[in-house]
Amino acid sequence: MTTLYKYSSDHNIRDKDNNNFLRLCVLRVCQQSEKHLDKISNVDEFVRRVYSVIHSNDPIARAVTLRTFGAVAAIIPERQQIHHSIRRSLDSHDNVEVEAAIYAAIQFAAQSKTFAVSMCNKVSYMIQGQATTANMKLQLIPILQYMHHDTATAAMVRTLCVDLLPCYPAQDFVLIILNTLSKLAAATLVHIPNQVTLLLKYLKTDPRWEVKSKALQHLYELAIPGAHIWPQGAVDDLIDYVLSRNYTIVICEALGAIGGLKPETLLPQLQTMLKLLGCLRAIESPTDVQTNTKVMLCTLLFQLLSGYKWNEETKNAVFETQLTEQVSSEHFHFWLACLKEMSEAEALLSDEDSSTLVTRLDQSSIHYNKAIAALKCLAQLIYTCNILCIVPPPAIAATIVQNTRDEHQRYGYITNQMRKCVKDFKNCGELHWKLYQTAFDADPVTLENMQILQQMCVLIEQSLETVCTSGSKIREGPMEFGTKNIKLESRELVKACENSLKGAQKLAEDSVTSTITHRQVEILKKIVEILANARLPVPRFFFQILQSTSVKLAISPQPRVMGEFISVQSGSQLAVKVEGVIQHGLKAGLFRNIEQVVISVTSQLQSAAKNKDIDPKVVLEHVSLLSQTVTPHKDFFSAQFLLGFPRGGQYLIVVEASVIDKESNTWKTGPKSSLTVKVPEEPKFLPITVPGITTNSNMILMPEDSLFIKPHQKKLQ
């Protein structure tokens, strides 16, 4: 870090180059390494190099310098010369420099009590001044939230902000001023009663929903440190306000929760829902509340009619063809079209009037298209089950049984097809498990859905294995299909798995003898039908990620030219250093956090295609795997490895990272990087051939060497 900052600041002070791009790069380095500023060994030298640019004639250079100081304010909070430069830049005639000074002032005010108190009068004067633009005032007001270090300053700042509210009634000003006053009151505590009264006033009288929402949020924030000092009657006023509002959407959400537990309880409300939908549909220009109400009512309708056939009245209430055409983007259009196709596929599966299960599965596969490949696997399994009836065993089945000692080969083609299906479902389950291990940022509902789908594949695999393989049996509960902690979206799928597990246990009872009977085949087909008829949940946050976590690695040494190899002398070792940074999105640690990082390094000897002298077994023997578990410090981690190369050749070094959460679960998030190392091969010594001498020795024995010849050696003539 020190070397990096020194190199960056060296470029930063070159005014003659006038390269603001390099200065911007310095700023980005400081902002992105905010958690690692304590690694700078010589802070004074760094400040001296960067501060020299503050005297430049270029306002852009001065602005970048101020922002750089703001980014590192945590390690230099009490530098008086920087405080003076910020105050002086606030009077600049260049807007870019003034905005940079405001940014630096906010950062230093949050870290330095001295700076916050000294800037109070200056910021107040600028906010009240007519020469300051509205945009500048919006940026200056947040500085006031840090003026809480003494009572007099806090009281003056509060009076100033309260006086600004009637003068600037725009929504942006109101939101920023209320936020500043709430942060100030939470820090001083003595102003909490007045701030609660002010927030309740805006909650009741201001018609803007954004202001009401922020007022409620600030009331919640003030209740955490000082609920006991709220003014008398404030809680009653808040309750009266809540009871006087129309909460149709909240009622719909409550009904949806009830319907999720027991859908038939909503049947008496069907006519009321249809009547409300008809009234809302007749409104030509609905408000946002009316639009949200329509969405909630449609959700209730879909939830209520799950498993029932729609009559004409319900079909007229919702026109799915119009929904796909009245969306704001193509993404929403295809999303609704996809849901429609899935619904039609589920309707075909549940339609018992159709001729055969195979026909229903084929038709549903058309609607599911590529999204649900599992249905096609189920259809293939049904075809395999029907083979027992339509394909008799071959004439040589008895001979095959004697040669292979496999009684199941007596039934011919169906045995091989069932074993093929076992492999297919096993591969499908492994793919689900690999997807589960990579989904570190997924929400619990999505992870639960992937786990259930994987266990469904395991259940069918074990059922098939019980029928077509000797000695196989259903293991004790591949998964606890209990409904105690199962999410609402997955309960129907879990119920189908429980019913299928009962059928699989019947197969285990019938598999005492190595036979494939029609009863076993019918049970398999029934299991497939139960699982196929279960509606697949659509996890919302699988497509709308709320948490984003990524790991980036830097490996040294690196080749001088990208794509080339690293040369290592024979008999020596290579030290590999792996450094990494964990990057988060807006909501870090929403579902799970990274506790440890596992770095794995694999070294493998690569055999050339033309080199036939290298034995493949030798290549496999020269595969080494090293791993190290490290704990990140402020989202930074590093590990070192010492690799040995026992023989010459070209080696492939693969470095891969995986993470461990608080519950000790390992997630294969990656990334994976590779290096190529080349070790020169040792030269081979060829034997010396002398005419008339037939020996493999590479030495010529002289007459006087006969004294040293071992007994088993022959003396040369």
ChimeraX attribute file (.defattr): number of C-alpha atoms within 10 A of each C-alpha:
attribute: neighborCount
match mode: 1-to-1
recipient: residues
	/A:1	14
	/A:2	15
	/A:3	10
	/A:4	12
	/A:5	22
	/A:6	17
	/A:7	13
	/A:8	20
	/A:9	22
	/A:10	14
	/A:11	20
	/A:12	29
	/A:13	22
	/A:14	16
	/A:15	16
	/A:16	6
	/A:17	10
	/A:18	15
	/A:19	14
	/A:20	18
	/A:21	12
	/A:22	17
	/A:23	26
	/A:24	19
	/A:25	15
	/A:26	22
	/A:27	22
	/A:28	14
	/A:29	17
	/A:30	20
	/A:31	16
	/A:32	12
	/A:33	18
	/A:34	14
	/A:35	15
	/A:36	14
	/A:37	20
	/A:38	14
	/A:39	11
	/A:40	17
	/A:41	12
	/A:42	11
	/A:43	15
	/A:44	10
	/A:45	14
	/A:46	18
	/A:47	16
	/A:48	12
	/A:49	18
	/A:50	23
	/A:51	22
	/A:52	15
	/A:53	22
	/A:54	20
	/A:55	12
	/A:56	14
	/A:57	10
	/A:58	14
	/A:59	19
	/A:60	18
	/A:61	23
	/A:62	26
	/A:63	25
	/A:64	25
	/A:65	26
	/A:66	29
	/A:67	25
	/A:68	24
	/A:69	28
	/A:70	27
	/A:71	23
	/A:72	22
	/A:73	24
	/A:74	18
	/A:75	14
	/A:76	17
	/A:77	21
	/A:78	16
	/A:79	14
	/A:80	12
	/A:81	9
	/A:82	21
	/A:83	20
	/A:84	11
	/A:85	16
	/A:86	25
	/A:87	19
	/A:88	12
	/A:89	22
	/A:90	20
	/A:91	13
	/A:92	14
	/A:93	10
	/A:94	13
	/A:95	16
	/A:96	14
	/A:97	25
	/A:98	23
	/A:99	21
	/A:100	23
	/A:101	28
	/A:102	25
	/A:103	22
	/A:104	24
	/A:105	27
	/A:106	21
	/A:107	21
	/A:108	29
	/A:109	25
	/A:110	17
	/A:111	18
	/A:112	18
	/A:113	17
	/A:114	15
	/A:115	22
	/A:116	24
	/A:117	19
	/A:118	14
	/A:119	19
	/A:120	19
	/A:121	14
	/A:122	12
	/A:123	22
	/A:124	19
	/A:125	12
	/A:126	18
	/A:127	22
	/A:128	12
	/A:129	11
	/A:130	9
	/A:131	8
	/A:132	13
	/A:133	11
	/A:134	13
	/A:135	11
	/A:136	15
	/A:137	17
	/A:138	15
	/A:139	15
	/A:140	20
	/A:141	23
	/A:142	17
	/A:143	22
	/A:144	27
	/A:145	24
	/A:146	25
	/A:147	27
	/A:148	23
	/A:149	15
	/A:150	11
	/A:151	12
	/A:152	11
	/A:153	17
	/A:154	25
	/A:155	16
	/A:156	14
	/A:157	25
	/A:158	24
	/A:159	12
	/A:160	15
	/A:161	20
	/A:162	15
	/A:163	11
	/A:164	16
	/A:165	15
	/A:166	10
	/A:167	9
	/A:168	13
	/A:169	11
	/A:170	10
	/A:171	12
	/A:172	13
	/A:173	19
	/A:174	20
	/A:175	17
	/A:176	17
	/A:177	23
	/A:178	22
	/A:179	19
	/A:180	20
	/A:181	27
	/A:182	25
	/A:183	21
	/A:184	25
	/A:185	24
	/A:186	21
	/A:187	19
	/A:188	17
	/A:189	16
	/A:190	16
	/A:191	19
	/A:192	26
	/A:193	19
	/A:194	12
	/A:195	25
	/A:196	23
	/A:197	17
	/A:198	16
	/A:199	21
	/A:200	20
	/A:201	13
	/A:202	18
	/A:203	20
	/A:204	14
	/A:205	9
	/A:206	12
	/A:207	10
	/A:208	11
	/A:209	10
	/A:210	12
	/A:211	19
	/A:212	20
	/A:213	11
	/A:214	19
	/A:215	24
	/A:216	16
	/A:217	14
	/A:218	20
	/A:219	20
	/A:220	13
	/A:221	15
	/A:222	23
	/A:223	16
	/A:224	10
	/A:225	14
	/A:226	15
	/A:227	15
	/A:228	10
	/A:229	15
	/A:230	19
	/A:231	14
	/A:232	10
	/A:233	10
	/A:234	14
	/A:235	14
	/A:236	10
	/A:237	13
	/A:238	15
	/A:239	11
	/A:240	11
	/A:241	13
	/A:242	12
	/A:243	9
	/A:244	8
	/A:245	8
	/A:246	9
	/A:247	12
	/A:248	15
	/A:249	17
	/A:250	12
	/A:251	13
	/A:252	17
	/A:253	15
	/A:254	12
	/A:255	18
	/A:256	21
	/A:257	14
	/A:258	14
	/A:259	17
	/A:260	18
	/A:261	11
	/A:262	11
	/A:263	18
	/A:264	14
	/A:265	13
	/A:266	19
	/A:267	12
	/A:268	9
	/A:269	12
	/A:270	14
	/A:271	12
	/A:272	10
	/A:273	18
	/A:274	19
	/A:275	12
	/A:276	14
	/A:277	19
	/A:278	15
	/A:279	10
	/A:280	16
	/A:281	16
	/A:282	9
	/A:283	10
	/A:284	7
	/A:285	10
	/A:286	13
	/A:287	10
	/A:288	9
	/A:289	12
	/A:290	16
	/A:291	14
	/A:292	14
	/A:293	21
	/A:294	21
	/A:295	15
	/A:296	20
	/A:297	22
	/A:298	17
	/A:299	14
	/A:300	23
	/A:301	22
	/A:302	14
	/A:303	16
	/A:304	21
	/A:305	16
	/A:306	13
	/A:307	13
	/A:308	10
	/A:309	10
	/A:310	11
	/A:311	8
	/A:312	8
	/A:313	10
	/A:314	17
	/A:315	10
	/A:316	12
	/A:317	17
	/A:318	17
	/A:319	10
	/A:320	13
	/A:321	11
	/A:322	9
	/A:323	13
	/A:324	18
	/A:325	14
	/A:326	10
	/A:327	13
	/A:328	9
	/A:329	10
	/A:330	11
	/A:331	10
	/A:332	15
	/A:333	15
	/A:334	13
	/A:335	11
	/A:336	18
	/A:337	17
	/A:338	16
	/A:339	13
	/A:340	17
	/A:341	16
	/A:342	22
	/A:343	17
	/A:344	16
	/A:345	24
	/A:346	22
	/A:347	18
	/A:348	21
	/A:349	24
	/A:350	18
	/A:351	14
	/A:352	11
	/A:353	8
	/A:354	12
	/A:355	9
	/A:356	9
	/A:357	19
	/A:358	18
	/A:359	14
	/A:360	22
	/A:361	24
	/A:362	18
	/A:363	15
	/A:364	24
	/A:365	23
	/A:366	14
	/A:367	19
	/A:368	22
	/A:369	15
	/A:370	11
	/A:371	11
	/A:372	15
	/A:373	12
	/A:374	17
	/A:375	20
	/A:376	18
	/A:377	18
	/A:378	23
	/A:379	22
	/A:380	18
	/A:381	23
	/A:382	21
	/A:383	15
	/A:384	21
	/A:385	21
	/A:386	17
	/A:387	18
	/A:388	19
	/A:389	11
	/A:390	8
	/A:391	12
	/A:392	12
	/A:393	17
	/A:394	13
	/A:395	10
	/A:396	10
	/A:397	17
	/A:398	16
	/A:399	12
	/A:400	17
	/A:401	16
	/A:402	12
	/A:403	9
	/A:404	10
	/A:405	11
	/A:406	13
	/A:407	19
	/A:408	22
	/A:409	24
	/A:410	22
	/A:411	21
	/A:412	21
	/A:413	17
	/A:414	24
	/A:415	23
	/A:416	15
	/A:417	17
	/A:418	22
	/A:419	16
	/A:420	15
	/A:421	21
	/A:422	22
	/A:423	13
	/A:424	15
	/A:425	24
	/A:426	19
	/A:427	15
	/A:428	21
	/A:429	23
	/A:430	15
	/A:431	13
	/A:432	18
	/A:433	16
	/A:434	14
	/A:435	16
	/A:436	20
	/A:437	16
	/A:438	16
	/A:439	16
	/A:440	25
	/A:441	24
	/A:442	23
	/A:443	20
	/A:444	14
	/A:445	20
	/A:446	23
	/A:447	19
	/A:448	18
	/A:449	22
	/A:450	19
	/A:451	17
	/A:452	19
	/A:453	21
	/A:454	23
	/A:455	21
	/A:456	24
	/A:457	21
	/A:458	22
	/A:459	25
	/A:460	26
	/A:461	23
	/A:462	23
	/A:463	28
	/A:464	27
	/A:465	21
	/A:466	25
	/A:467	28
	/A:468	24
	/A:469	21
	/A:470	16
	/A:471	12
	/A:472	16
	/A:473	20
	/A:474	22
	/A:475	12
	/A:476	8
	/A:477	12
	/A:478	13
	/A:479	18
	/A:480	10
	/A:481	20
	/A:482	11
	/A:483	13
	/A:484	7
	/A:485	8
	/A:486	15
	/A:487	14
	/A:488	13
	/A:489	18
	/A:490	20
	/A:491	19
	/A:492	16
	/A:493	22
	/A:494	24
	/A:495	17
	/A:496	20
	/A:497	23
	/A:498	19
	/A:499	15
	/A:500	23
	/A:501	22
	/A:502	11
	/A:503	18
	/A:504	24
	/A:505	17
	/A:506	14
	/A:507	23
	/A:508	19
	/A:509	12
	/A:510	16
	/A:511	20
	/A:512	14
	/A:513	12
	/A:514	18
	/A:515	18
	/A:516	21
	/A:517	13
	/A:518	13
	/A:519	11
	/A:520	23
	/A:521	21
	/A:522	14
	/A:523	17
	/A:524	22
	/A:525	20
	/A:526	18
	/A:527	23
	/A:528	20
	/A:529	21
	/A:530	18
	/A:531	22
	/A:532	23
	/A:533	18
	/A:534	17
	/A:535	21
	/A:536	18
	/A:537	15
	/A:538	14
	/A:539	19
	/A:540	11
	/A:541	15
	/A:542	15
	/A:543	10
	/A:544	10
	/A:545	11
	/A:546	17
	/A:547	19
	/A:548	16
	/A:549	18
	/A:550	14
	/A:551	18
	/A:552	14
	/A:553	20
	/A:554	13
	/A:555	17
	/A:556	13
	/A:557	13
	/A:558	15
	/A:559	14
	/A:560	9
	/A:561	8
	/A:562	7
	/A:563	10
	/A:564	13
	/A:565	18
	/A:566	18
	/A:567	14
	/A:568	16
	/A:569	13
	/A:570	17
	/A:571	13
	/A:572	11
	/A:573	13
	/A:574	16
	/A:575	12
	/A:576	18
	/A:577	14
	/A:578	20
	/A:579	16
	/A:580	19
	/A:581	18
	/A:582	17
	/A:583	14
	/A:584	14
	/A:585	12
	/A:586	10
	/A:587	11
	/A:588	15
	/A:589	15
	/A:590	14
	/A:591	13
	/A:592	18
	/A:593	16
	/A:594	20
	/A:595	17
	/A:596	19
	/A:597	24
	/A:598	19
	/A:599	25
	/A:600	18
	/A:601	22
	/A:602	17
	/A:603	22
	/A:604	20
	/A:605	23
	/A:606	19
	/A:607	17
	/A:608	11
	/A:609	7
	/A:610	7
	/A:611	8
	/A:612	9
	/A:613	8
	/A:614	13
	/A:615	10
	/A:616	11
	/A:617	8
	/A:618	11
	/A:619	13
	/A:620	12
	/A:621	10
	/A:622	16
	/A:623	16
	/A:624	15
	/A:625	14
	/A:626	13
	/A:627	16
	/A:628	14
	/A:629	17
	/A:630	16
	/A:631	16
	/A:632	16
	/A:633	14
	/A:634	12
	/A:635	17
	/A:636	18
	/A:637	18
	/A:638	20
	/A:639	18
	/A:640	15
	/A:641	16
	/A:642	10
	/A:643	18
	/A:644	15
	/A:645	24
	/A:646	13
	/A:647	15
	/A:648	16
	/A:649	17
	/A:650	21
	/A:651	23
	/A:652	17
	/A:653	21
	/A:654	16
	/A:655	23
	/A:656	20
	/A:657	24
	/A:658	21
	/A:659	24
	/A:660	21
	/A:661	15
	/A:662	11
	/A:663	9
	/A:664	11
	/A:665	11
	/A:666	18
	/A:667	21
	/A:668	18
	/A:669	19
	/A:670	17
	/A:671	13
	/A:672	15
	/A:673	14
	/A:674	14
	/A:675	19
	/A:676	19
	/A:677	22
	/A:678	20
	/A:679	20
	/A:680	14
	/A:681	12
	/A:682	11
	/A:683	6
	/A:684	6
	/A:685	7
	/A:686	9
	/A:687	11
	/A:688	11
	/A:689	14
	/A:690	11
	/A:691	5
	/A:692	6
	/A:693	11
	/A:694	9
	/A:695	13
	/A:696	10
	/A:697	12
	/A:698	12
	/A:699	11
	/A:700	13
	/A:701	14
	/A:702	10
	/A:703	10
	/A:704	7
	/A:705	10
	/A:706	12
	/A:707	7
	/A:708	8
	/A:709	11
	/A:710	9
	/A:711	7
	/A:712	6
	/A:713	7
	/A:714	9
	/A:715	13
	/A:716	12
	/A:717	7
